[in-house]
Amino acid sequence: MPTNRIRKKFHDLVSSKEFDLVIMFFIALNMFQMCLGYEGIDSTLEHLLVLSNHVFSLVFLLEAIFKLIAYGWSYFRNNQNRFDFFVVISSFFDIVLEVVRDLGSDGFDDL
């Protein structure tokens, strides 16, 4: 249990049942969102799915940050937290690659 007042507030938040339920809700929504993609998808729906993926990535990043503040380095002692952190970092790496791809493809449209 952290002694720092701010870290204790974060600890109380991330240890609460309500926080777990909200995160589980976002996980379920994210799984549903991933099921909506298909070959030949309408561009508007595709854009909405990409945008929602970014929102979910941000929510899961905030979860990891809150837990890091609450638990400090002991956050990484839990295998589930390590896996979640890997998934969050991987999703942002994917977003960076997506942005680089989009920037790179704009320069080659005339070829």
N, C-alpha and C positions, 0 to 999 in steps of 0.2 A: 504494500500500500504506500503510495507516494506521500511524502510529508509536505511538499510544495502545494500551496493552495490551488494554483491553476492546474497543475498536473492531477491533483485529486479530483477536481471537477471533471476533467477529461476521463479519468479512471471511472468515476461514477457513471458518466454518460455511456462509455463503451462497454461497461459491465452490465448495463441495464437490459432487461428483457425487451423493452420497447425499441432500443437501438438494434438488437438482434432481429426483431421482427421487421423493422424498416429495411435493414440490409437484406434479409431474406426476400422481402417483397421486391426489392430492386433486382436481386438475382433471378427471381422468377420472371419478372418483366423482361430482363435481358435475355433470358433463354427463349421466351416467346418471340422477342424481336429478332433473334438469330434464326428462328424457324420461318420467318416471313420472306427471306430472300430466295429467289429462284432465277433460273436462266430466262432472260428476256423480260426482266422486271421493268415496269414503267419507271421512267427517269425520276418522276416526282416521288414515288415510293422509295426508290433507291436512295435519293437525297435525304429523305426523312429517316431511313434506316441508318445511313452514315452519321447523320446528326445525332440520332438517339444513341448510337454506339459511343459517340464522343461524350455525351452526357453521362452515360453509364460508366465510362472510364473515369470521368471526373468524380463521380460519386464514390467509386471504389478507391480512387486515390485519396479522397478525403477520409474515408474509413481508415486506410492505412496510416495516414498522417495523424489522425486522432489517436489511434492505438499506439503509434510510436511516441506521441507526447505522453500518453497515459502510462505506458509500460516501460518506456525507455528502451535500452538495448535488450532487455529481457523479452521484448516482443519477438525477437528472432529465436528464442528457445522453443517456441511452439511450432511444430511442423505445419499446422494449418496456416498460421500467420506467414511462415516462409513461403508456402505455396501461393497464398493470396498475393503476397508482395511480388513474387515472380510473375504472376498473371498480370498484375497492375503495370509493372515495368514493361512487360512484353506488349501489352495493349498500347502503351504510349510509344514504344518503339515502332509498332505497326502504324500508328498515326503519323509519326515522323516520316516513315517510309512512304506513306500515302501522299503526304504533302510534297516530299521530294519528287516522287513520281509525277504528280500533277504539275509541279513547276518545270520539271524536265521535259514533259510531253508538250508543254506550251511552246518551248523553243524549237521543237522539231516538226511542228505542224506543216510547215512550208516545204519540207523535204519530200 
